[in-house]
């Protein structure tokens, strides 16, 4: 068993991966974040990475949001966003992530810092991701999180403001934030406008609220993917619908445990969803905030939920299929994935 574990971890690290639910601001490597904090000089109590790690602990989802906003207060300049994107993508490339669709939430910054604009932030992130592609070969697309808490009027304004970047690094819209306080139905017109303009659509749902929230995202927003979808099990009819339509779920297991929207790994429905034939993808959400990584998420599936390597392979292929890449790009990515997968299987398990 020890020998298998010794082979498993480097194997999972090196397999090619696609990630669909990652927040750039929550994936910033700890050394980069600490550098921002020390550069701003706002918190002298944080002297090293150990001090910073102790700050990133939460007892509930509300506390997590407070820490999230605290962390954002140190990201204040356009060059910070360029550096943030570059460092996140470098970290992902070290785990052989080939392609990522990454959320960013410009309103969290422009609302409090009048020096920043959503366009300026977007352009800085595009610069950072282009540099990362040149240096590491990792492909990425941006998904702008409209932010439920800012309401549909500001969401529509943000959508129209950033439409000029569609196809130039920006690919879609998402809807994070306070799921219970700002239900999906408020954003129906915003999503209709986004669809008409050619944006791809995803929305957080079924994380802090129940199955009705997922239904609303599907029926009112006509979203193509569901971010999290944790609480779909509350409605068997919804499970049947998700299976029949093969609507992708952007599942983030460790995140759900760390924010306590799911109390224990034993209670998490990921294994049941996969066995029931739902279109499950695995993602790291906010890896820095939750002390995880996309590699760790796959290890969790194997070590805590008993997923086989063949099942891990299928989930990877689900992520390619569920992505917003073109059909041609998906075919190319599958070819790359299958080639590298077979080489790694032989190297670690068949030699």
N, C-alpha and C positions, 0 to 999 in steps of 0.2 A: 504493500500500500504506500509506503514511504517512497519507494522507487517510482511508482506511478505519479505521486504528487510532485516529485522532483522533475519529472518529464512534463507534467501537465502545465505547470506555471510558465515555463519558457515557451511551450507550445501556444498557449492562449495569448501570451504577450505578442508573439510573432505572427499569428494568423492575420490575414487582411480583414479590415473591419470597415463598416459604414455606420455612422452615427447620425440620428435624425432629431434627437432632443437634447440639445446642449445649450446652456445659456453662457455666452462669452464672459459676462461679468462674474458668473459663479464658477468659472473654470480657470480663472487667472491663477497661474502658478504662485505658490506662497512666497517665494523669493521676490517675485515681481511686485506682489501686493505689499510686502514689507518695505520694499524700496519706495513705493509710492507714499506709504504712511510716513516713513522717515524723511522723505523729501518735503512733504507738506508740513512736518513738524507739529502735527496737531495732537498726537498721543504719545507722550514720552514714556508711558508705562510699557510699551511694546518695544523691547530691545532686541529680541531674536525670534526665530521661527517657532520656538517652543511657546513663548508668550502669545504669539499670534494664534497658534493651534488651540490654546486654552480658551481663546475668545470665540472660536467657531464651534460652540456647543449649544444645543437648543433643547428645550423641554417640550415645545409645541410649535405649530406652524406660525402663530402670531409672533413668537419670539424670534423665529428664523427670519421673518420679514424685517424685524427691527435691526437685526445684525446685518442683513442684506443692505439696508439703507445706510447703516453706519459705514460699511465697507465702501459703498459707492461714493461717500463723501470725500474720499482720498483720490478719486479719479476725476481730475478737474481740468485737464488740458487736452487739446486735440491729439498731441503726440502721445498722450497716455493711451488713447484708444488704438492708435496704430501699433504701439508696443504691446498692448494687451492682446490684440488679434494675432500678432506675430508669435508671441510667447505661447499662447494657447495652442495654436496650430503646430508649433514645434513640439510641444508636449504630446500632442495627439500623434504626430508623425513617428515619434519614438515608440509608439504602440502599434505601428503599422496601420493606423487609420488612413484609408485611401481617400475618403470623401466624407464631409460633414456638412449638415445643414444646421447653422448656428443661429439661435435667437439673440437679439440685442434689444434693449429697452431704452431708447433715447429720451423718452419723457421723464424717466427717473432722474435724468441729469439736467435736462433743459429747464425743468420745472423749478429747480432749486439754484441753478447756476445760469444766470442770464448771459454770460459770456459765450455759452455754447448753443449751437443750433443743431437740429436733427440732421440737416444736410451736412454740416461740418463733421459731425460724429460718423455719419455713414461714409463719407469720403475718406475719413481717416481709417476706418475699419477696412474699407476696400483696399487702401494702400497697404495695410498690414497683411492682409490675406494674399495679395499679389506677391509681396515680398516672400511670404512663407512658401508659396507655390514655386517661386523661382529657386529658393534655397533647399526645400525639402520635397517638392513634388506633390504635396498634399492639396487636393482640390476642396473647395468650400464654397458654399452659397449662404447668403444672409437671409434671415427671416425676421422682419421687424415685429416686435411684440407691441401691440397697440396699448396694452395695459387697461384692464377693466376699470381700475380705480379712477382713471382720468375721464371716464364717460365716453359715450358715442360721439359727441360733438368734437371733442379733441381727437378722438380716434379717426374720424373722417378727415379732419384737418391734417393729421400726420400722414394719412394715406395719400392724400393729394399732393402734399409737400414732397414726398419721397418717390412718387410715381416715376419721376425722371430717371431714377436709378434702376428701374426694373429691367432686367436683362444685362445690367452692367455690374453685377455683383449682388444685387438684391433679387430674390426669387419669390418670396411669399410673405404672408402675414400670419401672426399668431395672436393668441389672446390669453395672457397670464393675469395674475393678480387675484383679487378677492372674489372667488367664485360664487360664494353665498350672497354677498352684498350686491354684486353687479351681474345678474343673470345674462346668459348669452343672448336672449331675445332683444335686449337693448341695442345690440350691435347688428341687427339684421340688415339694415340699409348699408352699413359700412361694408359688410361682407359682400353684399350684392354689388356694390360699387367696385370693390376689389376684384371680384370675379370678372366683371365686365372689362376691367382694365388689363386682365391677364395675370393677376397675382395667383399663386398657388395658395391653398387654404389649409390651415391647421388651427386647432384651438385646444387649450387646456380644458379638461372637463373630467369629472369623476375622481378628482383628487381630494379636495376639501369638501366637496358636495357629492350628492348621490347620483343614482342612475338617471334621475330626471334632468340633471345638468347635462349628461351625455346626450340624452334624447334632444334637448334643446339645441345643442351644438350641431347635431345631425339634421334636425328638421328645420330650424330657423336660420342657421348659418350655412347649411349645406357644406360643411367642412369635409375635406377629403381625408383627413387623419384626425385622430383623437390623441391629445397629449395626456398621458397617464392612463385614463380609463379604469383606474383601480377598482371603483365601486360598481362596475357594470353588473357584477354578480347579484346585486340587489333585485334585478329584474330579469327573470329567465327569458322573457320575450326579447329583451335587448340583446342577450347573449346569442339567441338564435338569429337576430337581425345582423349583428356584427359578423357572425360566421357566414351567413348566407351572402352578404354583400362584400365580405372580405375587406372590411374597413380596417386599416392599420391602427394598431394601438402602440403608442410610443411609451413603453413601460420603463419605469425607473425604480428598480427594486430598493436599492439602498436609500435613495432619497425618501421613499415612502416610509421607511423605518425610522430614519433620522428625524423627519418632521412629525413623526408619530401619527400620521394619517392612517398608518397600519401599525399595530402595536408590536407584532413579532413576525419573524420570517415564517414561522409555522402558519400564520394566518394569511399570508400573502397569496393571492390567487394565481400567480404567474404559471404555476404548473398546471392547474386546472384549465386555464385559458388556452394554453398550448395544446393540451390533450383534447380539448373540445374543438380544436380546429380553427381557433381565432387567428387572425393575422397579427402575431405578436412580434414586435421588435424590441431590442434591449438597448438601453441608453443610460448615460451617467448623470444627466440633468445639470447639477451644479457640483462637479467632482471635487473642487477645492473646498467648498463649503461643507461637504459631507464626507470628506476624507475617503474618497473612492476614485475610481477611474473606469473607463470602459473595459479594460482588462479585468479589473476586479469584479465588475458586474457579471462577466461571463464565468469567472471562477465561482462566484456565489451560486450561479445556476447549477454548476456541476456539484459543488461541495455541500450546498444546503438543500437543493431541490432534486438532486439525482439526475440531472440532464446528462444524456450520453453525448459523445463527440458528434455523432450523426445529427442529433437534435440541435446542438450548437451550430453545426453547419447550416441546418435549415433556417434557423433564426437569422444568421448572417445573410442568407439569400433572401429572406423576408425583407430585410432592411434595404437591400438593393431594389427589390420589387416595389417597396413602399415609398422609395425616394422620389423626389421631384426631377430626377434626371430624365433626359429624353430616352426613348426606347433604344436608340443606337448606343447611347452612353451606358445604359443598363446592360446591354448585351456585351459590351466591351468590359465592363466591370465584372460581370459574371465569369467571363473568360479568364481574367486576371485572378479572380478569387479562386476558381477551381484549380488552376495551375499551381498557385502557391499553396493551397490547402493540401493537395496531393503530395507535393514535395515535402511539406512539413509533417504530414502523417507518416510518410516513409522514414523521414529522418528521426522522428521521436518514438514511433511505435512499431515500426516494421523491420527495422534494421536487425 
